[in-house]
Amino acid sequence: YYKILSLPPSATSSEIRSAYKKLALKYHPDRARTPSEKEAATPRFQKIAEAYEVLGDDGRRRSYD
């Protein structure tokens, strides 16, 4: 998950949140201009969201680490 968000394992919660927001804005399917771009962006955005769900929650992050 750290690799998905381009973060080191020592990242703080604010760094995790910031990286997620940056990537979410870039890869959100609603920002796609064509159906094919939207189709390509959807799985990537889902991985980004999953990584944030785990790393953004202290308990889940401890279990993951």
Secondary structure, DSSP 4 states (H G I P E B T S, - for coil): -TTTTT--TT--HHHHHHHHHHHHHHH-GGG-SSHHHHHHHHHHHHHHHHHHHHHTSHHHHHHH-
